[in-house]
């Protein structure tokens, strides 16, 4: 009972820390308008607010001389919304563009910024479409992030061009749905049907399709960052990335309704890769002690909590995405993620779904939702169990009497020493835990 009370206190304390961090970040990120505008136009000393769908300002220097127009606009990137602050001069050209907020995976955003964004937008004409400019190509491996930046800036400059400069501007597309999105939706539907009807013969074809479409083509594996985007209300615009909502919310809803983690068992591309490696190259018949797996899986909630804390503190849900998916499918990741990926792939030869069973935060969250549904269902349909209440079982009567009850003998049997293989697995689990912490710190830019 004391252990359960301590657990409750720890869970309550952890939740309080998350709430307090969210409140702190809400107030700390609020800055006065002038300070924000000076990030794009340092010479600005005053401003005048103008009308428009997107917040627009006239900027002036200390002599009240006009400097430029500034506009705040947002669009959907890979992980969520990207907010841009863009300044436009009277000649109808971009003076500067600054990323104010984003929900991107740090490695993807870093790749885009190293390619010259958003500085390469300087001098671009308001009257022309940014996406049609051959000099502004999408960055390989980070296409959605690039498109998010370009779309956000295009929205803002189109409004200034039309309202303030009276320039004919290209129409900004308000709805985006690519063939990969349709394929992902179809895969989700087929997976749910196959799981409900228990059509196990379709599991392998679904996995192959998932690896190709969700993994390599769309690079849209479900991550902890997706769930953090919901909690932090930094989701993409639904008309710009409808598939994000269909996939993320769809999987959460299906998991709760069925009380089963369908995604991990039928659709996860990285899980499919691990399982494929194990089935094809399985070299050892050593069995991992279930207690080791169980303890590792439970301890992951500490890392999930740490990821959530960092995401909230730095106001970026993408920081919480520490999974090795982006290095494998997108070729982008920090050093710790690359090392994790290599270790997971090697250990998958010996342990079935090593990452999934020991470390995956998405699996832990979905398993928790499924478990809550099953518990709720049991409570609703529960019948009184007087035997359990009275405690007639042999195990419940155990009082450390030193007698040789069968229950006690069974417990003694389970205390057998761990094999060398299991000790090796424990050491790898510890290394992986440290690598996950390192990946989170690297995402946050702390190391």
C-alpha positions as a printed Julia matrix, in Angstrom:
447×3 Matrix{Float64}:
   0.0     0.0     0.0
   2.86    2.39    0.82
   4.44    1.76   -2.59
   1.12    2.58   -4.31
   0.82    5.79   -2.28
   4.34    6.8    -3.27
   3.45    6.08   -6.9
   0.42    8.34   -6.67
   2.5    11.13   -5.14
   5.15   10.8    -7.87
   2.54   10.83  -10.66
   0.78   13.83   -9.11
   4.1    15.7    -8.73
   5.11   14.92  -12.32
   1.76   16.18  -13.64
   2.04   19.35  -11.55
   5.51   20.01  -13.0
   4.13   19.68  -16.53
   1.25   22.06  -15.8
   3.51   24.63  -14.12
   6.0    24.44  -17.01
   3.19   25.01  -19.52
   1.91   28.03  -17.55
   5.42   29.47  -17.2
   6.1    29.08  -20.93
   2.75   30.68  -21.8
   3.75   33.88  -20.01
   7.47   33.89  -20.79
   6.92   33.61  -24.57
   4.67   36.64  -24.56
   6.76   39.61  -25.6
   5.69   43.12  -26.41
   4.84   43.79  -30.05
   7.71   46.19  -30.69
  10.35   43.75  -29.42
   8.88   41.07  -31.67
   8.88   43.37  -34.72
  12.48   44.37  -34.04
  13.55   40.78  -34.66
  12.89   41.41  -38.35
  13.5    45.18  -38.41
  16.01   46.2   -35.68
  15.72   49.91  -36.59
  11.99   49.99  -35.78
  11.2    52.46  -32.97
   7.41   52.61  -33.37
   4.64   50.98  -35.32
   1.06   51.38  -36.47
  -1.29   48.41  -36.55
  -3.21   47.84  -39.81
  -6.3    45.82  -40.63
  -6.09   42.35  -42.14
  -6.62   38.64  -41.58
  -2.96   38.35  -40.59
  -1.56   40.92  -38.09
   0.05   43.68  -40.17
   2.06   46.74  -39.07
   3.67   49.85  -40.49
   7.16   50.27  -39.04
   8.88   53.61  -38.37
  12.33   54.61  -37.14
  13.04   57.14  -34.38
  12.45   60.05  -36.79
   9.01   58.59  -37.64
  10.28   57.78  -41.11
   8.59   54.78  -42.77
  10.75   51.65  -42.86
   8.62   48.76  -44.07
   5.44   46.76  -43.62
   5.58   43.76  -41.27
   3.16   40.84  -41.29
   2.73   37.73  -39.11
   1.44   34.63  -40.87
   1.4    30.89  -40.23
   1.27   27.69  -42.28
   1.66   23.97  -41.72
   5.07   22.35  -41.66
   6.02   18.75  -40.93
   5.25   18.7   -37.2
   2.78   21.55  -36.83
   2.4    25.26  -37.48
   5.26   27.55  -38.54
   4.84   31.26  -37.76
   6.8    33.74  -39.87
   7.44   37.47  -39.44
   8.07   39.09  -42.83
   8.92   42.71  -43.7
   8.13   44.19  -47.13
   9.36   47.49  -48.54
   7.35   49.95  -50.67
   8.93   48.54  -53.82
   7.06   45.3   -53.21
  10.03   43.18  -52.2
  10.84   41.19  -49.08
  13.33   42.9   -46.79
  13.58   40.08  -44.23
  11.86   36.93  -43.01
  12.19   35.46  -39.52
  10.88   32.2   -38.02
   9.05   33.19  -34.82
   7.58   29.84  -33.78
   7.65   26.29  -35.09
   6.74   22.73  -34.16
   9.3    21.04  -36.41
  11.68   18.24  -35.55
  14.93   20.18  -34.86
  17.02   18.1   -37.29
  14.65   18.83  -40.19
  14.54   22.54  -39.39
  18.34   22.64  -39.09
  18.68   21.06  -42.53
  16.35   23.71  -44.02
  18.17   26.6   -42.33
  21.55   25.28  -43.44
  20.2    25.42  -47.01
  19.72   29.18  -46.65
  16.13   29.54  -45.44
  14.62   31.96  -44.59
  17.42   34.45  -45.47
  17.22   33.46  -49.15
  13.73   35.01  -49.32
  15.21   38.49  -49.04
  14.63   40.49  -52.21
  11.87   38.23  -53.55
   9.02   40.07  -55.28
   5.56   40.14  -53.7
   3.89   39.9   -57.15
   5.45   36.47  -57.87
   4.75   33.08  -56.35
   7.58   31.92  -54.11
   6.96   28.26  -54.89
   7.34   28.86  -58.63
  10.76   30.44  -58.09
  13.39   27.93  -59.24
  15.94   29.41  -56.84
  13.74   28.4   -53.89
  13.75   24.62  -54.21
  12.36   22.4   -51.48
  15.12   20.94  -49.31
  15.51   17.2   -49.85
  14.35   15.25  -46.8
  12.58   18.28  -45.33
  10.07   19.16  -48.06
   7.12   19.84  -45.75
   9.16   22.17  -43.55
  10.35   24.12  -46.61
   6.82   24.32  -47.99
   5.53   25.46  -44.6
   7.97   28.39  -44.54
   7.2    29.4   -48.13
   3.43   29.13  -47.65
   3.48   31.15  -44.42
   5.51   33.94  -46.05
   3.35   33.82  -49.21
   0.19   34.31  -47.16
   1.61   37.38  -45.45
   3.1    39.1   -48.49
  -0.05   38.43  -50.52
  -2.09   40.33  -47.94
   0.35   43.28  -47.84
   0.59   43.33  -51.63
  -3.15   43.45  -52.03
  -4.12   45.73  -49.11
  -1.16   48.1   -48.72
   0.71   48.11  -52.05
  -2.24   47.56  -54.41
  -0.27   44.95  -56.35
  -1.78   41.98  -58.16
  -0.63   38.95  -56.16
  -0.8    35.19  -56.94
  -3.53   33.2   -55.22
  -2.39   31.18  -52.21
  -3.6    27.57  -52.23
  -5.69   26.94  -49.12
  -6.11   23.16  -49.48
  -3.36   20.57  -49.86
  -3.9    16.85  -50.39
  -1.21   14.81  -52.16
  -1.38   11.25  -53.41
   0.76   10.09  -50.47
  -1.92   11.46  -48.14
  -4.6     9.43  -49.91
  -2.43    6.31  -49.7
  -1.95    6.81  -45.95
  -5.71    7.18  -45.39
  -6.35    4.02  -47.43
  -3.72    2.14  -45.41
  -5.36    3.25  -42.15
  -8.77    2.03  -43.29
  -7.42   -1.33  -44.51
  -5.47   -1.79  -41.28
  -8.47   -1.14  -39.06
 -10.63   -3.55  -41.1
  -7.93   -6.26  -41.08
  -7.39   -5.87  -37.32
 -11.12   -6.02  -36.5
 -11.69   -9.07  -38.72
  -8.38  -10.62  -37.54
  -7.14  -11.12  -41.1
  -3.55  -11.91  -40.11
  -2.57  -12.93  -43.65
  -2.79   -9.24  -44.63
  -0.43   -8.12  -41.87
   2.8    -8.55  -43.86
   1.48   -6.81  -47.03
   0.25   -3.93  -44.85
   3.67   -3.68  -43.19
   5.44   -3.6   -46.56
   3.1    -0.87  -47.81
   3.58    1.05  -44.56
   7.38    0.96  -44.84
   7.25    2.23  -48.42
   4.51    4.87  -48.07
   4.44    6.05  -44.43
   8.16    5.45  -43.89
  10.18    6.36  -46.97
   7.78    8.36  -49.16
   5.75   10.44  -46.7
   8.18   10.16  -43.74
   5.13   10.39  -41.49
   5.76    7.84  -38.75
   3.77    8.63  -35.62
   5.97   10.29  -32.96
   5.65   11.63  -29.44
   5.97   15.1   -30.98
   2.61   14.57  -32.71
   0.89   14.03  -29.35
   2.71   17.03  -27.88
   1.44   19.18  -30.76
  -2.11   18.36  -29.63
  -1.38   19.13  -25.97
   0.33   22.41  -26.88
  -2.26   23.36  -29.5
   0.44   23.69  -32.17
  -1.19   21.48  -34.75
  -1.05   22.06  -38.51
  -3.86   23.93  -40.29
  -6.47   21.26  -41.02
  -7.03   22.36  -44.64
  -3.29   22.34  -45.32
  -2.53   18.96  -43.77
  -5.81   17.06  -43.37
  -3.97   13.73  -43.39
  -2.18   14.74  -40.16
  -5.52   14.97  -38.37
  -6.89   11.81  -39.99
  -3.77    9.84  -39.04
  -3.01   11.15  -35.54
  -6.56   11.57  -34.25
  -7.73    8.54  -36.23
  -5.19    6.25  -34.56
  -5.99    7.64  -31.1
  -9.74    7.18  -31.6
  -9.39    3.67  -33.09
  -7.11    2.63  -30.21
  -9.67    3.8   -27.64
 -12.72    2.33  -29.39
 -11.14   -1.1   -29.99
  -9.14   -1.19  -26.76
  -6.2    -2.43  -28.83
  -2.96   -0.88  -30.05
  -3.59   -1.48  -33.75
  -0.93    0.94  -35.02
   2.08   -0.79  -33.46
   0.96   -4.3   -34.32
  -0.22   -3.66  -37.88
   1.06   -0.38  -39.3
   4.22    1.04  -37.69
   6.93    1.12  -40.4
   9.88    1.04  -37.98
   8.29   -1.86  -36.1
   7.94   -3.67  -39.42
  11.65   -3.13  -40.18
  12.67   -4.56  -36.8
  10.36   -7.55  -37.16
  11.63   -8.21  -40.68
  15.26   -8.19  -39.5
  14.43  -10.59  -36.64
  12.53  -13.04  -38.87
  15.19  -13.0   -41.59
  18.4   -12.92  -39.52
  17.47  -14.37  -36.13
  20.76  -15.81  -34.87
  20.09  -16.62  -31.23
  17.61  -18.73  -29.32
  18.31  -16.92  -26.07
  15.16  -15.73  -24.37
  14.92  -12.27  -22.81
  13.51  -12.31  -19.3
   9.99  -10.76  -19.51
  10.69   -8.87  -16.27
  13.52   -6.98  -17.99
  11.22   -5.93  -20.84
   8.45   -4.97  -18.45
  10.76   -2.9   -16.23
  12.26   -1.14  -19.26
   8.83   -0.34  -20.67
   7.63    1.11  -17.37
  10.78    3.21  -16.94
  10.1     4.83  -20.3
   7.42    6.98  -18.68
  10.24    8.9   -16.99
  11.77    9.64  -20.4
   8.35   10.52  -21.85
   7.87   12.95  -18.95
  11.32   14.48  -19.6
  10.52   14.84  -23.31
   7.22   16.53  -22.49
   8.93   18.89  -20.03
  11.53   19.97  -22.59
   8.89   20.38  -25.31
   6.78   22.58  -23.04
   9.72   24.56  -21.66
  11.12   25.41  -25.1
   7.65   25.81  -26.61
   8.37   23.32  -29.39
   6.65   19.91  -29.51
   9.2    18.71  -32.07
  11.84   18.54  -29.32
   9.95   15.61  -27.78
  10.52   13.47  -30.91
  13.54   11.43  -29.87
  12.69    8.29  -31.86
  15.25    6.99  -34.42
  12.66    7.16  -37.23
  13.97   10.33  -38.9
  17.56    9.0   -39.36
  16.32    5.73  -40.84
  13.57    6.99  -43.16
  14.67   10.59  -43.75
  18.43   10.52  -43.29
  18.15   13.36  -40.75
  18.85   13.1   -37.05
  21.17   14.16  -34.28
  24.2    12.1   -33.28
  22.41   10.23  -30.47
  19.54    9.27  -32.79
  21.96    7.85  -35.39
  23.7     5.75  -32.71
  20.32    4.59  -31.37
  19.2     3.57  -34.84
  22.35    1.49  -35.39
  22.02   -0.24  -32.01
  18.33   -1.0   -32.54
  18.89   -2.51  -35.97
  21.74   -4.74  -34.71
  19.87   -5.83  -31.58
  16.76   -6.58  -33.66
  18.67   -9.63  -34.92
  18.56  -11.08  -31.4
  15.45   -9.51  -29.82
  12.07   -9.22  -31.54
  11.08   -5.54  -31.83
  13.71   -4.34  -29.37
  12.78   -0.63  -29.69
   9.03   -1.27  -29.6
   9.11   -3.45  -26.5
  11.56   -1.4   -24.47
  11.63    2.25  -25.54
   8.92    3.4   -27.93
   6.99    6.37  -26.42
   4.23    6.14  -29.03
   3.65    2.49  -28.15
   3.55    3.33  -24.43
   0.96    6.08  -24.96
  -1.24    3.92  -27.23
  -0.95    0.93  -24.89
  -2.02    3.17  -22.0
  -5.09    4.4   -23.93
  -6.04    0.83  -24.86
  -5.55   -0.3   -21.27
  -7.75    2.52  -19.95
 -10.51    1.47  -22.36
 -10.3    -2.16  -21.21
 -10.35   -1.14  -17.55
 -13.32    1.14  -18.14
 -15.13   -1.71  -19.9
 -14.43   -4.06  -16.98
 -15.71   -1.53  -14.46
 -18.95   -1.06  -16.43
 -19.58   -4.81  -16.79
 -18.0    -5.95  -13.53
 -19.73   -8.49  -11.29
 -19.01   -8.79   -7.54
 -16.17  -11.21   -6.8
 -16.6   -12.18   -3.14
 -13.78  -14.69   -3.23
 -11.34  -11.95   -4.2
 -12.67   -9.64   -1.49
 -12.47  -12.27    1.25
  -9.07  -13.44    0.05
  -9.38  -17.23   -0.16
  -6.44  -17.71   -2.51
  -3.24  -19.24   -1.21
  -1.22  -16.26   -2.38
  -3.39  -13.79   -0.46
  -2.89  -15.74    2.78
   0.9   -15.6     2.59
   2.26  -14.01    5.79
   6.0   -14.73    5.51
   5.58  -17.73    7.82
   8.61  -19.5     6.28
   6.39  -22.51    5.44
   6.97  -24.31    2.17
   3.77  -23.25    0.38
   3.71  -23.78   -3.38
   3.38  -20.03   -3.92
   6.51  -19.34   -1.89
   8.41  -22.07   -3.74
   7.39  -20.53   -7.06
   8.68  -17.12   -5.94
  12.0   -18.66   -4.94
  12.25  -20.3    -8.36
  11.82  -16.94  -10.08
  14.78  -15.54   -8.17
  17.18  -17.57  -10.29
  20.21  -15.63  -11.48
  20.08  -13.9   -14.86
  21.92  -15.39  -17.83
  24.83  -13.6   -19.49
  22.57  -12.76  -22.45
  20.02  -11.07  -20.18
  22.74   -9.11  -18.39
  23.98   -7.95  -21.78
  20.47   -6.82  -22.73
  20.21   -4.86  -19.47
  23.47   -3.07  -20.23
  22.22   -2.16  -23.73
  18.95   -0.89  -22.26
  20.88    1.4   -19.89
  23.01    2.7   -22.79
  19.86    3.34  -24.85
  18.28    5.28  -21.97
  21.31    7.58  -21.82
  21.22    7.98  -25.61
  17.54    8.99  -25.45
  18.37   11.65  -22.87
  21.24   12.83  -25.08
  18.91   12.97  -28.11
  16.43   15.12  -26.17
  19.15   17.47  -24.98
  20.51   17.76  -28.53
  16.99   18.48  -29.83
  16.69   21.25  -27.26
  20.12   22.64  -28.22
  21.5    22.1   -24.72
  24.44   19.95  -25.88
